[in-house]
Amino acid sequence: MYISLSFLGVETARSLALAGCTVIMACRNMVSGQAVADSIMKERPEAKVHVMKIDLASLTSVRNFAMEFIKKNW
């Protein structure tokens, strides 16, 4: 699931992580994405939240994201 870092996206990621889901946040801005992941992990240290870089305007970025996602095998 692609989650935007809008308020709705942040709250969706947070709710899913707190419910025990593994959340992969696909973000264009890694600094902002990591800040959100850190705040979720602070609230629940055992949460499974991962941040990965993607720029949907770049097919190269999408391909790199897909290859990295497959490698991680979460």
N, C-alpha and C positions, 0 to 999 in steps of 0.2 A: 504494500500500500504506500503510495506517495503521500507524504504529509507535509503540507506547507507550514512555514513558521508563523503563520497568522495566529491570532488568538485561538481560533477554532482548531487549527492544526496542533498547537502546543497542548491544548487541553485534551485533544483526542489522544495524542501520544502519551500524555501523563496518565489518563484514565486507563488506557490499554496496558501500560507498564505496571500500574498499581494493581491491576486485575490479574497480573501474572503472565501476560503475553510478552513474547519477544518482540521488541519494536526496532525496526530499522528505519532511521530517519534519513531520507534521501534529500540532501540539502545543497544548495548552490553556495551558501556561505557557511563554511565549516566552523568558524568562530562562534557564530550565533547558534548553530546546531549543537555544538559541544556545550555551550552555556545552558541550553535547554536540557540536554542529557544530564549534565552535572546537577542541575536543580532537581531533576527527577530522582537521580541516584542519592542525593542528599536526603530526600524525603523517604526513600525506600532503598537502602543500600544493595539489597539482593535483586533489584530490578534489572532486567536484561534490555538495555538500551544501547544501540549502536548507531553511529553517525557515519554516513558515507557521502562522498562528494558526487554531485551530478549537476549538469547544466543541460536542461531539456532543449535548449536552442542549439546544442552541438551534438551531432550524431556520434562523433568520436567520444565525447563524454558519456553518452548513453551506452555505447559499446564497452567502454572501460568500466563503467558502473556494473554492467551485466557480468562481465568477466570476473570482476572482483567479488561480486555477490556470489557467483557460482563457486569460486575458490574458498570463500569463507565457510560455506555450507552450514549456516546456522540452522 
